[in-house]
């Protein structure tokens, strides 16, 4: 993380959110906000291993 006001302050979050926006949000439409939020949660949750070996 950079210093306050530095050019790298938001680089990590911008990089993180660019993939879901490109692969999920811009390619899909939902009938309600709740369905969209659930799809986004499932997309992000799918990247992490929820069970330990």
GROMACS elastic network, one bead per residue, 0.5 to 0.9 nm:
[ bonds ]
;  ai    aj funct       b0    kb
    1     6     6  0.89838   500
    1     8     6  0.65157   500
    1     9     6  0.59566   500
    1    10     6  0.82768   500
    1    11     6  0.84983   500
    1    12     6  0.81223   500
    2     5     6  0.79900   500
    2     6     6  0.56574   500
    2     7     6  0.72336   500
    2     8     6  0.52388   500
    2     9     6  0.52075   500
    2    10     6  0.86953   500
    3     6     6  0.51992   500
    3     7     6  0.83912   500
    3     8     6  0.79163   500
    3     9     6  0.69497   500
    4     7     6  0.88495   500
    4     9     6  0.70025   500
    5     8     6  0.84042   500
    5     9     6  0.68877   500
    6     9     6  0.57387   500
    6    10     6  0.89705   500
    7    10     6  0.76969   500
    7    11     6  0.78063   500
    8    11     6  0.51048   500
    8    12     6  0.77785   500
    9    12     6  0.76425   500
    9    13     6  0.87743   500
   10    13     6  0.55036   500
   10    14     6  0.60101   500
   10    15     6  0.85015   500
   11    14     6  0.51465   500
   11    15     6  0.60318   500
   11    16     6  0.85327   500
   12    15     6  0.52332   500
   12    16     6  0.61707   500
   12    17     6  0.87757   500
   13    17     6  0.60861   500
   13    18     6  0.84306   500
   14    17     6  0.53673   500
   14    18     6  0.60383   500
   15    18     6  0.53306   500
   15    19     6  0.72265   500
   16    19     6  0.63425   500
   16    20     6  0.77369   500
   17    20     6  0.56704   500
   17    21     6  0.62066   500
   17    22     6  0.86564   500
   18    21     6  0.52306   500
   18    22     6  0.61100   500
   18    23     6  0.85846   500
   19    22     6  0.52104   500
   19    23     6  0.59792   500
   19    24     6  0.80725   500
   20    23     6  0.51800   500
   20    24     6  0.52742   500
   20    25     6  0.65131   500
   20    26     6  0.87071   500
   20    40     6  0.76396   500
   20    43     6  0.75496   500
   20    44     6  0.78339   500
   21    24     6  0.55956   500
   21    26     6  0.59495   500
   21    27     6  0.85039   500
   22    25     6  0.63939   500
   22    26     6  0.57220   500
   22    27     6  0.73373   500
   23    26     6  0.68436   500
   23    27     6  0.65316   500
   23    28     6  0.88325   500
   24    27     6  0.55199   500
   24    28     6  0.61449   500
   24    39     6  0.83713   500
   24    40     6  0.75397   500
   24    43     6  0.80022   500
   25    28     6  0.56800   500
   25    29     6  0.75741   500
   25    36     6  0.82730   500
   25    40     6  0.79574   500
   26    29     6  0.80040   500
   28    36     6  0.88470   500
   29    32     6  0.89243   500
   29    36     6  0.78185   500
   30    33     6  0.71145   500
   30    34     6  0.86692   500
   30    35     6  0.62019   500
   30    36     6  0.57410   500
   31    34     6  0.85841   500
   31    35     6  0.70016   500
   31    36     6  0.80316   500
   32    35     6  0.54508   500
   32    36     6  0.65907   500
   32    37     6  0.88445   500
   33    36     6  0.50646   500
   33    37     6  0.61259   500
   33    38     6  0.85987   500
   34    37     6  0.50749   500
   34    38     6  0.61215   500
   34    39     6  0.85711   500
   35    38     6  0.51417   500
   35    39     6  0.61657   500
   35    40     6  0.86377   500
   36    39     6  0.51148   500
   36    40     6  0.61907   500
   36    41     6  0.86031   500
   37    40     6  0.51105   500
   37    41     6  0.61360   500
   37    42     6  0.86067   500
   38    41     6  0.50389   500
   38    42     6  0.61074   500
   38    43     6  0.85341   500
   39    42     6  0.51081   500
   39    43     6  0.61153   500
   39    44     6  0.87021   500
   40    43     6  0.50353   500
   40    44     6  0.62507   500
   40    45     6  0.84542   500
   41    44     6  0.52559   500
   41    45     6  0.58840   500
   41    46     6  0.83839   500
   42    45     6  0.50170   500
   42    46     6  0.59173   500
   42    47     6  0.89204   500
   43    46     6  0.52464   500
   43    47     6  0.70580   500
   44    47     6  0.56242   500
   44    48     6  0.74802   500
   45    48     6  0.56771   500
   45    49     6  0.82063   500
   45    50     6  0.82073   500
   46    49     6  0.75039   500
   46    50     6  0.86720   500
   49    52     6  0.72588   500
